[in-house]
Amino acid sequence: MSETYYLMGMIMDFHSSSAEDGYFLCSAILSSGAGAPPNRHMNDQESFFIQKGQIEFSVGDEIITAGPGQFVKVPRGEVHAFRNATDQEAEMLILNVPGSIHENVFRVCGTKLEPGSREWPSPEPELDMAWVARVCAEEGLEIVG
């Protein structure tokens, strides 16, 4: 599988498909300040493995700053968010099981790039967050902040 998308300051490479593999795995490069707003989902288990940089997570009431080699697991249904709080790029793997929610949201809301691209889109694609929230809700992902 080779698909690459840009969404909310992140370049994401798809490594598996939930329909074929039973899980969704993607790698993500986060620009400074990039991340996901507070959200929750009852049907996807989500975990993150940090490869480069520092990423700040909020999971419920806990704040976690994770660096290379650290793993962050989000309990199913827990409100969580993350962002690259540094001025350098960060990289991580994102694993969702079974994963169809995230895979579909990234495809529908993201801007498709050439497979394997590391070029940041310029200008940055405009994103209507009200529309993104509707797409997310239809897939079972609730934006809560």
Order of alpha helices (4+ residues) and beta strands (2+ residues): beta-beta-alpha-beta-beta-beta-beta-beta-beta-beta-beta-alpha-beta-alpha-beta
